[in-house]
Amino acid sequence: MQLTAILHAIFDITTIQSLLVRAGIWLVIATVIIISTDSSNPDKASLAIKRNVGTLLMFLILSGGLFYLLFGMTPVMANN
């Protein structure tokens, strides 16, 4: 299987692979939230969830920006 076919299967919204990738992302975020709130002290749990979700969002934004810079440039074929 070619790399383009694999990427198409992952990012095309109509495929089962796309559903699995989105489910995996959802599980990671849900796990971070569940682990962060598992505390007997509500004040510490609130601070921990804010810190962990903030770190997760910062990582996702920075890694998304880096991936865009690396792979965002696609060749364009003009219609002549």
C-alpha positions, 0 to 999 in steps of 0.5 A: 500500500502506498503512503498516499493511500494510507494518508487518504484512508486516515484523513478522509472523513468517510473511512473507518480509519479516520474514525479510529484515529479520532477515537484514539485522540478522544481517548487520550484527551479523556484519559488526561482529564480522568487522571487529572481529576482523580484526587481527594482534594478538589482544589488540587484537582482543579489546578492539575486538570488546568495544568495538564490540559494546558500542556496537552493543548500547547503540545498539540498546537506546537506539533500541529504547527511543526507538521504544517511547516514540514508537510504543508507545502504541496505542489500545485499543478496549474491548468494550462 
